[in-house]
Amino acid sequence: MSIKIFVTGGSFDKVYNEIKEELEFKETSLTKMLEIARCKAEFDIRTLMMIDSLKMTFADRQSILENCLATPEDKILITHGTSTMAETAKMLGDNKELTQNKTVVLTGAMMPNSLVNSDSMFNLGTAVAFVQVLPPGVYIAMNGKVFDWYNVKKNEKIGVFETL
């Protein structure tokens, strides 16, 4: 069972630029993270985009949906910025063809993997586990919990995902 991983950006893959003194995107750290974690699941990584989810457009979300539908794998993990992750999950979850045939798990990080004390490695590990055992549908995996796409929100005040 192979897992398709779609990279879309978000804090997960941001790195600090010392010259500009800001976080930015270079390339995904997913391959290295899975190596470090000694992940033995079969996976195929494809970068769709490297953007902050606050800048994600309807067209970007449509591209994510189209790629999910087009890939032959029925287990899909998506790395995504946390700010609009629930919005993308809703768009994917509203597609009956997708939710009846594939298991899609979105995950992200409150702090970039490149920073100390990031939650990215833990969230990635739980998402890899959840995508392999959950039934077809769309889910968000964050901080050791899994949420159905239609019953989740990000609590901006405390920086965690919770049920509606």
C-alpha positions as CSV (number, residue, x, y, z in Angstrom):
1,M,0.0,0.0,0.0
2,S,1.7,3.2,-1.2
3,I,0.9,6.6,0.3
4,K,0.8,9.6,-2.0
5,I,2.1,12.7,-0.3
6,F,1.1,16.1,-1.7
7,V,3.2,19.1,-0.4
8,T,1.5,22.5,-0.5
9,G,3.7,24.5,1.8
10,G,2.6,26.1,5.1
11,S,4.8,26.4,8.2
12,F,5.8,22.8,7.8
13,D,8.3,23.7,5.1
14,K,9.3,27.2,6.0
15,V,13.0,28.0,6.8
16,Y,14.6,31.0,8.3
17,N,16.4,33.4,5.9
18,E,19.1,35.1,7.8
19,I,19.5,37.9,5.3
20,K,15.9,38.9,5.1
21,E,15.2,37.9,8.7
22,E,12.0,36.1,7.8
23,L,10.6,32.6,7.1
24,E,10.4,31.5,3.5
25,F,10.2,28.4,1.3
26,K,13.0,26.7,-0.4
27,E,12.2,23.0,-0.8
28,T,10.2,20.4,1.1
29,S,11.8,18.7,4.1
30,L,9.5,15.7,3.8
31,T,11.9,13.2,2.4
32,K,14.5,14.0,5.1
33,M,11.9,13.9,7.8
34,L,10.6,10.5,6.8
35,E,14.2,9.3,6.6
36,I,15.0,10.6,10.1
37,A,11.8,9.0,11.4
38,R,12.8,5.7,9.8
39,C,9.4,5.5,8.1
40,K,9.1,2.2,6.3
41,A,5.7,2.9,4.7
42,E,5.9,3.2,0.9
43,F,5.3,6.7,-0.2
44,D,5.6,9.0,-3.2
45,I,6.1,12.7,-2.6
46,R,4.9,15.3,-5.1
47,T,5.2,19.1,-4.5
48,L,2.1,20.8,-5.8
49,M,2.9,24.3,-4.4
50,M,5.0,25.9,-1.7
51,I,2.8,28.7,-0.3
52,D,1.5,30.0,2.9
53,S,-2.1,28.8,3.3
54,L,-3.3,32.4,3.9
55,K,-2.3,33.0,0.3
56,M,-4.0,29.9,-1.1
57,T,-6.7,30.6,-3.7
58,F,-9.7,28.7,-4.9
59,A,-7.7,27.6,-7.9
60,D,-5.0,26.3,-5.6
61,R,-7.5,24.2,-3.7
62,Q,-9.0,23.0,-7.0
63,S,-5.6,21.9,-8.0
64,I,-5.2,19.9,-4.8
65,L,-8.6,18.3,-5.4
66,E,-7.8,17.4,-9.0
67,N,-4.5,15.8,-8.0
68,C,-6.2,13.8,-5.3
69,L,-8.8,12.5,-7.8
70,A,-6.2,11.8,-10.5
71,T,-3.6,9.9,-8.4
72,P,-4.1,6.1,-8.5
73,E,-3.2,5.8,-4.8
74,D,-6.1,5.5,-2.4
75,K,-4.1,6.8,0.6
76,I,-3.2,10.5,0.4
77,L,-1.4,12.7,2.9
78,I,-1.4,16.4,2.3
79,T,1.0,18.8,4.1
80,H,-0.8,22.2,4.4
81,G,-0.6,25.4,6.3
82,T,-2.8,25.4,9.4
83,S,-4.5,28.8,8.9
84,T,-6.8,27.5,6.1
85,M,-6.4,23.7,6.4
86,A,-10.0,23.3,7.5
87,E,-11.2,25.2,4.4
88,T,-9.2,22.9,2.1
89,A,-10.5,19.9,4.0
90,K,-14.1,21.1,3.4
91,M,-13.6,21.5,-0.3
92,L,-12.1,18.0,-0.5
93,G,-14.7,16.5,1.8
94,D,-17.6,18.0,-0.3
95,N,-16.4,15.8,-3.3
96,K,-18.3,12.5,-3.0
97,E,-16.1,10.7,-5.6
98,L,-13.1,11.5,-3.4
99,T,-14.6,10.6,-0.1
100,Q,-16.1,7.3,-1.2
101,N,-12.9,6.0,-2.7
102,K,-9.9,7.5,-1.0
103,T,-8.6,8.3,2.5
104,V,-7.2,11.8,2.6
105,V,-5.4,13.1,5.7
106,L,-4.2,16.8,5.9
107,T,-1.6,17.7,8.4
108,G,0.7,20.7,9.2
109,A,2.7,22.4,11.9
110,M,2.3,25.3,14.1
111,M,6.1,25.8,14.0
112,P,8.3,25.0,11.0
113,N,10.3,21.8,11.0
114,S,13.4,23.9,10.7
115,L,12.9,25.3,14.1
116,V,13.6,23.7,17.5
117,N,10.5,22.3,19.3
118,S,8.5,22.0,16.1
119,D,5.4,19.8,16.1
120,S,6.0,18.9,12.5
121,M,7.6,15.5,13.0
122,F,5.0,14.3,15.5
123,N,2.2,15.5,13.2
124,L,3.7,13.8,10.2
125,G,4.1,10.5,12.0
126,T,0.5,10.5,13.3
127,A,-0.8,11.5,9.8
128,V,1.2,8.6,8.2
129,A,-0.4,6.2,10.7
130,F,-3.9,7.6,10.4
131,V,-4.0,7.6,6.6
132,Q,-3.2,3.8,6.7
133,V,-6.0,2.8,9.1
134,L,-8.9,5.3,8.6
135,P,-11.8,4.4,6.2
136,P,-12.3,6.5,3.0
137,G,-13.0,10.1,3.8
138,V,-11.2,13.4,4.5
139,Y,-9.5,14.1,7.9
140,I,-7.2,16.5,9.6
141,A,-4.5,15.1,11.9
142,M,-2.9,17.5,14.3
143,N,-1.3,17.1,17.7
144,G,-2.2,13.4,18.1
145,K,-5.8,13.8,17.3
146,V,-7.8,13.1,14.1
147,F,-10.8,15.2,13.0
148,D,-13.5,14.6,10.4
149,W,-13.4,17.4,7.8
150,Y,-16.9,18.6,8.6
151,N,-16.3,18.9,12.4
152,V,-13.1,20.8,12.9
153,K,-11.7,24.3,13.3
154,K,-8.5,25.9,14.3
155,N,-8.7,27.7,17.6
156,E,-6.6,30.7,16.7
157,K,-6.4,31.9,20.4
158,I,-4.6,28.8,21.7
159,G,-3.2,27.4,18.4
160,V,-4.8,24.0,18.4
161,F,-7.4,22.2,16.3
162,E,-10.7,21.2,18.0
163,T,-14.1,19.9,17.1
164,L,-16.8,22.4,16.3
